[in-house]
Amino acid sequence: MSKIPSHKPRVIIHGGAGNITRQNLSPELWQKHQISLLSILDSTNACLQDGHDALTAAVHAVKLFESNHMYNCGRGAVFTRTGTIELEASVMVSTGRRKRGAAVSLIKHVKHPVELAAKILRTGDENDGGGAQGHVHISGTSAEALASQWSLDLCDENYFWTRRRWQEHCRDLDRSWTISSPGHQKDVGPDGRPWQHDENDEDNEPRWNMKDYLPQGTVGCVCMDQYGSLAVATSTGGVTNKLPGRIGDTPTFGAGFWAEEWLSPVRHYDMESTQSVPSLLTGLRNPLHFLQDCLNSSDEPGSPIEDHDVHSVAMSGTGNGDSFLRLSAVRTVAALVRFSSASPSFLGPALTWMAGPGGQLQRSAGNRWGSTGEGAGGIIGIERRGSHTSVVADFNCGGMFRAWLDRYGGRHCKVFHEDF
């Protein structure tokens, strides 16, 4: 039986979060980000309006980010400490796929890592996983061999070179490089050969002025299609001058991305206008109360389906990946919504509890908050309860590049909590 379209598609995207201020983000630079973000938003919405599923639309959005040198993914990715490229990407759906999600890491020669992750997810419905077996996270040469087998777009590592990122790489090494280190020459790769790039390529000009903000976090998209299914896609180059082999939150299930669906008791509410749920937050402050909420959950097998609605959430995180990893950040948020018996428990307040100002991410940095970058970040997400849908986002740092469609189809684009 074919599905019947019954939902208005929704979409939210982000281009990274970090120490963004009015001093390092000029009006001219913000205008460029606005144009890019709204263009990606419009293109993704058109994909959904054309009837494509949420996974296809989310991957479409992130591929556009990966082709845009302004963001830390694909063409604009940061370099490792040794001057190499190591990309990461992931996808996940709330329902409809055997594997539910897939991720890739340590990618150097695949033009669109998110497309590779999506292919692993889609072929997971085949008995042998299309060659990926039952695996949901594949890295390095094995992942790239699958990309070649599946005829995905491959490229030389030089494709990812941009002047601004190379300048950033060299500048930071000058600050931390030791006397015993070999040092780096201008525009020379880790093997001693010069990076092959087109001096006339507008993507590599003008040079970075060392003042303008360069996006540091993961990019991501969360979508809901006309059938009510949710999907999330993420991609990143990681942390500037990270150690080679470092794996972040972007390809780690539950840390930087998550999507799931379940049945919950039918309630009547207006989710998008709800700003806070004191009963939920009070419970979260008392672990014993929260544990009791989980144990007393009324979501038991055998409950009449007619008394329950489909409840689903999907999220993408961005920021200090190691902090997201230590907290299993986005899966923790989803668990608060699913297993707390607070009536009702919404995604928005739970997300703010984790990623908002003073939240768990910030608290995880302890007395290092504000000096090391630890704990900084944000999360975007979509929540669906039956026919009700909300788009949410929050962050604890200077800003987060984001754009979304409201319930009426209105376009929004912001970087700070307040308007620019």
Wavefront OBJ file of the C-alpha trace (Angstrom):
o trace
v 0.000 0.000 0.000
v 1.435 3.370 -1.011
v 1.739 6.170 1.519
v -0.617 9.113 1.383
v 1.009 12.576 1.641
v -0.429 14.164 4.770
v 2.246 16.516 6.128
v 3.655 19.879 5.191
v 7.414 19.416 4.615
v 9.726 21.206 7.045
v 13.453 21.939 6.932
v 16.170 23.553 9.043
v 19.885 23.824 8.202
v 23.003 25.009 10.005
v 26.428 26.085 8.808
v 28.337 25.696 12.047
v 28.564 27.343 15.465
v 31.394 28.953 17.380
v 32.956 32.150 18.642
v 31.099 34.380 16.189
v 30.907 38.057 17.141
v 29.987 41.335 15.514
v 33.703 42.100 15.501
v 34.713 39.096 13.373
v 31.515 38.866 11.294
v 31.132 42.050 9.285
v 27.783 43.007 7.701
v 29.292 42.230 4.291
v 30.402 38.750 5.362
v 27.059 38.074 7.065
v 25.282 39.029 3.842
v 27.324 36.400 1.967
v 26.344 33.777 4.533
v 22.688 34.817 4.317
v 22.711 34.415 0.550
v 24.330 30.977 0.814
v 22.109 29.720 3.623
v 18.848 30.904 2.050
v 19.870 29.491 -1.325
v 20.491 26.070 0.259
v 17.232 26.334 2.221
v 15.208 27.184 -0.892
v 16.788 24.423 -2.954
v 16.153 21.856 -0.229
v 12.555 22.972 0.203
v 12.029 22.668 -3.559
v 13.370 19.119 -3.337
v 10.801 18.306 -0.657
v 7.989 20.037 -2.518
v 8.817 17.923 -5.587
v 7.949 14.846 -3.536
v 11.413 13.587 -2.608
v 11.821 11.866 0.736
v 13.489 13.484 3.740
v 16.758 11.577 3.293
v 17.154 12.704 -0.318
v 16.457 16.321 0.644
v 18.819 16.337 3.646
v 21.635 14.854 1.571
v 20.923 17.400 -1.175
v 21.324 20.258 1.327
v 24.592 18.967 2.743
v 26.051 18.340 -0.722
v 25.458 22.034 -1.428
v 27.360 22.893 1.768
v 30.174 20.524 0.735
v 30.501 22.394 -2.561
v 30.667 25.793 -0.852
v 34.155 26.899 0.227
v 32.710 29.089 3.000
v 31.936 26.145 5.307
v 34.010 23.541 7.146
v 33.114 20.530 5.012
v 34.026 19.254 1.567
v 35.618 22.034 -0.485
v 36.104 24.353 2.493
v 37.283 21.791 5.056
v 40.032 22.432 7.573
v 43.436 20.718 7.534
v 44.916 18.260 9.998
v 48.100 19.047 11.900
v 50.152 17.426 9.152
v 48.402 19.358 6.386
v 46.103 16.604 5.135
v 42.343 16.393 4.637
v 40.199 13.948 6.660
v 36.460 14.346 6.135
v 33.490 12.916 8.041
v 29.764 12.633 7.274
v 26.642 10.859 8.471
v 22.947 10.343 7.770
v 20.054 8.916 9.774
v 16.295 8.447 9.308
v 13.531 8.134 11.858
v 12.068 5.099 10.098
v 12.017 3.164 6.835
v 15.565 1.800 6.541
v 17.083 -1.385 7.976
v 20.271 0.325 9.161
v 18.526 3.561 10.288
v 21.830 5.433 9.917
v 25.309 5.350 8.403
v 28.568 7.263 8.735
v 31.988 7.618 7.117
v 35.261 9.065 8.385
v 38.911 9.606 7.348
v 37.751 10.429 3.816
v 40.293 12.062 1.471
v 39.175 11.391 -2.105
v 35.363 11.404 -2.164
v 33.932 14.684 -3.378
v 30.735 14.337 -1.332
v 31.239 12.242 1.821
v 27.574 12.647 2.784
v 26.583 10.925 -0.457
v 28.763 7.966 0.485
v 27.139 7.753 3.923
v 23.690 7.858 2.311
v 24.656 5.085 -0.114
v 25.740 2.859 2.795
v 22.358 3.489 4.409
v 20.320 2.813 1.265
v 22.195 -0.336 0.230
v 21.766 -1.596 3.782
v 18.326 -2.828 2.702
v 20.076 -5.389 0.481
v 21.171 -8.721 1.941
v 24.905 -7.973 1.652
v 24.541 -4.246 2.242
v 25.598 -3.631 -1.356
v 29.122 -4.574 -0.340
v 29.067 -2.697 2.968
v 27.695 -5.767 4.797
v 25.859 -4.829 7.977
v 28.292 -2.092 8.948
v 27.020 1.411 9.753
v 30.359 3.256 10.134
v 33.158 2.679 7.628
v 36.358 4.693 7.373
v 39.425 5.372 5.292
v 40.424 3.286 2.296
v 37.625 0.746 2.823
v 35.001 3.484 2.602
v 36.669 5.009 -0.453
v 36.816 1.590 -2.149
v 33.050 1.354 -1.757
v 32.674 4.841 -3.235
v 34.646 3.689 -6.271
v 32.619 0.481 -6.519
v 29.410 2.505 -6.461
v 30.733 5.020 -9.036
v 30.452 8.012 -6.717
v 32.391 11.184 -7.566
v 36.039 10.794 -6.579
v 38.669 13.532 -6.610
v 42.272 14.280 -5.800
v 42.943 15.682 -2.343
v 43.925 18.956 -4.014
v 40.259 19.553 -4.812
v 39.646 20.440 -1.159
v 42.437 23.039 -0.948
v 41.335 26.628 -0.280
v 43.676 29.488 0.447
v 41.798 30.710 3.517
v 41.931 27.307 5.220
v 45.611 26.860 4.367
v 46.394 30.271 5.850
v 44.449 29.296 8.980
v 46.377 26.023 9.173
v 49.770 27.731 8.875
v 48.905 30.544 11.271
v 47.858 28.151 14.035
v 50.948 26.002 13.552
v 53.143 29.066 14.017
v 51.571 29.412 17.457
v 52.008 25.815 18.571
v 54.760 24.279 16.411
v 57.823 23.168 18.438
v 61.491 23.701 17.548
v 61.885 19.990 16.820
v 59.072 20.077 14.264
v 59.962 20.303 10.574
v 57.727 23.301 9.939
v 55.674 24.012 6.850
v 56.380 26.032 3.769
v 53.740 28.175 2.169
v 51.248 26.123 0.094
v 53.293 22.916 0.482
v 51.564 19.681 1.414
v 52.729 17.103 3.990
v 54.687 15.117 1.366
v 56.774 18.154 0.387
v 54.952 18.659 -2.920
v 53.045 21.910 -3.493
v 49.273 21.782 -3.385
v 47.978 21.988 -6.951
v 45.463 24.780 -7.043
v 44.341 27.372 -9.526
v 45.670 30.795 -8.572
v 42.808 32.350 -10.543
v 40.124 30.312 -8.807
v 37.799 32.810 -7.100
v 37.235 30.228 -4.336
v 40.841 30.825 -3.241
v 40.736 34.616 -3.368
v 40.983 36.996 -1.667
v 43.412 35.941 1.019
v 42.152 35.620 4.561
v 42.630 38.861 6.483
v 43.110 36.942 9.774
v 40.093 38.766 11.235
v 36.985 37.478 9.449
v 35.320 34.498 11.091
v 35.913 31.129 9.389
v 33.161 28.593 10.227
v 34.575 25.812 12.406
v 31.706 23.430 13.123
v 29.791 20.709 11.369
v 27.165 21.605 8.766
v 23.839 19.833 8.848
v 20.247 19.566 7.709
v 17.130 18.117 9.318
v 14.048 17.529 7.147
v 10.525 16.202 7.399
v 8.921 15.026 4.156
v 5.254 14.970 3.106
v 4.833 11.523 4.661
v 6.018 12.646 8.095
v 9.386 10.854 7.992
v 12.408 12.670 9.425
v 16.036 12.580 8.280
v 19.282 14.229 9.316
v 22.516 14.639 7.343
v 25.814 16.092 8.601
v 29.312 16.714 7.236
v 32.553 18.253 8.496
v 36.293 18.573 8.084
v 36.694 18.333 11.860
v 38.868 20.522 14.049
v 41.573 22.762 12.609
v 44.979 21.098 12.984
v 43.506 18.005 14.602
v 45.753 14.970 14.973
v 45.486 12.675 11.938
v 43.095 9.826 12.700
v 40.965 11.829 15.128
v 37.261 10.920 14.896
v 34.706 13.497 15.997
v 31.022 13.580 16.821
v 29.811 13.997 13.223
v 30.138 10.300 12.297
v 29.364 9.035 15.826
v 25.803 7.838 16.429
v 24.137 9.729 19.260
v 26.886 12.320 19.666
v 26.482 14.670 16.698
v 23.421 13.240 14.940
v 20.323 11.211 15.761
v 16.821 10.351 14.496
v 14.189 8.000 15.895
v 10.460 7.310 15.985
v 8.130 5.732 18.552
v 4.509 5.783 19.723
v 3.433 8.140 22.503
v 0.086 8.890 24.184
v -2.151 11.271 22.273
v -2.150 14.803 23.683
v -3.341 18.136 22.363
v -0.866 20.990 22.320
v 0.745 23.724 20.278
v 4.386 22.676 20.249
v 5.883 25.489 18.235
v 4.539 28.224 20.499
v 5.761 26.452 23.643
v 8.853 28.159 25.015
v 9.529 26.109 28.122
v 8.231 23.177 30.128
v 9.072 23.751 33.802
v 7.908 20.273 34.838
v 10.418 18.633 32.492
v 13.316 20.866 33.482
v 12.560 20.409 37.183
v 12.682 16.658 36.702
v 15.967 16.900 34.851
v 17.582 18.679 37.780
v 16.768 15.702 40.014
v 18.217 12.466 38.600
v 16.124 10.313 40.968
v 12.921 11.911 39.732
v 14.021 11.471 36.132
v 14.890 7.800 36.712
v 11.452 7.286 38.247
v 9.913 8.979 35.192
v 11.706 6.508 32.935
v 10.665 3.468 34.953
v 7.066 4.638 35.130
v 6.781 5.361 31.403
v 3.388 4.298 30.086
v 4.752 3.456 26.609
v 4.300 -0.300 27.011
v 3.993 -2.931 24.280
v 0.418 -3.823 23.531
v -1.018 -0.355 24.166
v -3.881 0.360 21.725
v -2.509 2.046 18.622
v -5.577 4.230 18.367
v -4.605 5.836 21.700
v -1.131 6.751 20.495
v 0.444 9.073 17.958
v 3.657 8.665 16.024
v 6.331 10.681 17.821
v 9.682 11.313 16.166
v 12.722 13.552 16.525
v 15.835 14.251 14.454
v 18.811 16.441 15.369
v 22.181 17.659 14.104
v 24.836 19.108 16.388
v 27.732 21.458 15.697
v 30.567 22.807 17.812
v 33.262 21.206 19.959
v 32.928 17.591 18.886
v 34.845 16.101 21.803
v 32.340 17.639 24.214
v 29.425 16.228 22.197
v 31.121 12.820 22.298
v 31.590 12.828 26.068
v 27.904 13.573 26.624
v 26.379 11.553 23.756
v 24.665 14.887 23.370
v 21.896 14.495 20.815
v 20.855 10.962 21.832
v 20.627 12.185 25.425
v 18.260 14.938 24.282
v 16.124 12.407 22.403
v 16.020 10.118 25.445
v 14.773 12.956 27.649
v 11.883 13.537 25.262
v 11.066 9.871 24.823
v 11.425 8.461 28.323
v 10.452 11.316 30.657
v 6.849 11.148 31.845
v 6.649 14.931 32.217
v 3.403 15.919 30.549
v 4.146 16.801 27.818
v 7.919 16.656 27.218
v 8.962 18.692 24.193
v 12.157 18.646 22.135
v 12.737 22.404 22.473
v 13.286 22.558 26.257
v 15.285 19.323 26.289
v 17.532 20.659 23.506
v 18.051 23.934 25.396
v 18.886 21.978 28.569
v 21.740 20.388 26.628
v 22.957 23.055 24.169
v 21.538 26.369 25.388
v 23.358 28.951 27.527
v 24.337 27.371 30.840
v 23.320 23.923 29.605
v 25.031 20.581 29.969
v 27.486 21.141 27.129
v 28.681 24.388 28.683
v 28.802 22.871 32.171
v 30.897 19.969 30.887
v 33.776 22.398 30.255
v 33.989 23.329 33.939
v 36.402 26.168 34.668
v 37.796 25.843 31.131
v 34.639 27.359 29.652
v 35.448 30.338 27.457
v 39.173 29.644 27.216
v 39.618 26.322 25.375
v 36.513 26.055 23.200
v 35.307 23.067 25.205
v 31.551 22.732 25.537
v 30.777 25.295 22.838
v 28.160 24.387 20.266
v 24.551 24.181 19.214
v 21.871 21.777 17.996
v 19.069 22.031 15.431
v 16.139 19.649 15.263
v 12.608 18.771 14.196
v 9.993 17.095 16.366
v 6.806 15.491 15.086
v 3.883 14.366 17.282
v 1.111 13.056 15.101
v 0.120 15.955 12.857
v 1.961 18.563 14.964
v 5.505 19.554 14.004
v 8.047 21.954 15.493
v 11.428 23.215 14.300
v 13.854 24.067 17.110
v 17.428 25.247 17.649
v 19.651 26.607 20.419
v 23.329 27.223 21.123
v 25.577 28.393 23.954
v 28.369 30.177 22.071
v 28.709 33.415 20.123
v 26.531 32.331 17.216
v 25.266 29.577 14.938
v 24.623 30.007 11.216
v 21.125 28.652 10.578
v 18.085 28.990 8.342
v 14.649 27.403 8.484
v 11.064 27.490 7.281
v 8.312 28.232 9.774
v 4.933 26.481 9.781
v 3.578 28.995 7.266
v 6.460 28.576 4.851
v 8.205 31.785 5.904
v 12.005 31.888 5.500
v 14.246 32.771 8.430
v 18.012 33.154 8.647
v 19.992 34.074 11.773
v 23.416 33.793 13.331
v 22.932 35.282 16.810
v 20.049 34.777 19.234
v 18.941 38.303 18.376
v 18.737 39.737 14.858
v 22.013 40.796 13.271
l 1 2 3 4 5 6 7 8 9 10 11 12 13 14 15 16 17 18 19 20 21 22 23 24 25 26 27 28 29 30 31 32 33 34 35 36 37 38 39 40 41 42 43 44 45 46 47 48 49 50 51 52 53 54 55 56 57 58 59 60 61 62 63 64 65 66 67 68 69 70 71 72 73 74 75 76 77 78 79 80 81 82 83 84 85 86 87 88 89 90 91 92 93 94 95 96 97 98 99 100 101 102 103 104 105 106 107 108 109 110 111 112 113 114 115 116 117 118 119 120 121 122 123 124 125 126 127 128 129 130 131 132 133 134 135 136 137 138 139 140 141 142 143 144 145 146 147 148 149 150 151 152 153 154 155 156 157 158 159 160 161 162 163 164 165 166 167 168 169 170 171 172 173 174 175 176 177 178 179 180 181 182 183 184 185 186 187 188 189 190 191 192 193 194 195 196 197 198 199 200 201 202 203 204 205 206 207 208 209 210 211 212 213 214 215 216 217 218 219 220 221 222 223 224 225 226 227 228 229 230 231 232 233 234 235 236 237 238 239 240 241 242 243 244 245 246 247 248 249 250 251 252 253 254 255 256 257 258 259 260 261 262 263 264 265 266 267 268 269 270 271 272 273 274 275 276 277 278 279 280 281 282 283 284 285 286 287 288 289 290 291 292 293 294 295 296 297 298 299 300 301 302 303 304 305 306 307 308 309 310 311 312 313 314 315 316 317 318 319 320 321 322 323 324 325 326 327 328 329 330 331 332 333 334 335 336 337 338 339 340 341 342 343 344 345 346 347 348 349 350 351 352 353 354 355 356 357 358 359 360 361 362 363 364 365 366 367 368 369 370 371 372 373 374 375 376 377 378 379 380 381 382 383 384 385 386 387 388 389 390 391 392 393 394 395 396 397 398 399 400 401 402 403 404 405 406 407 408 409 410 411 412 413 414 415 416 417 418 419 420
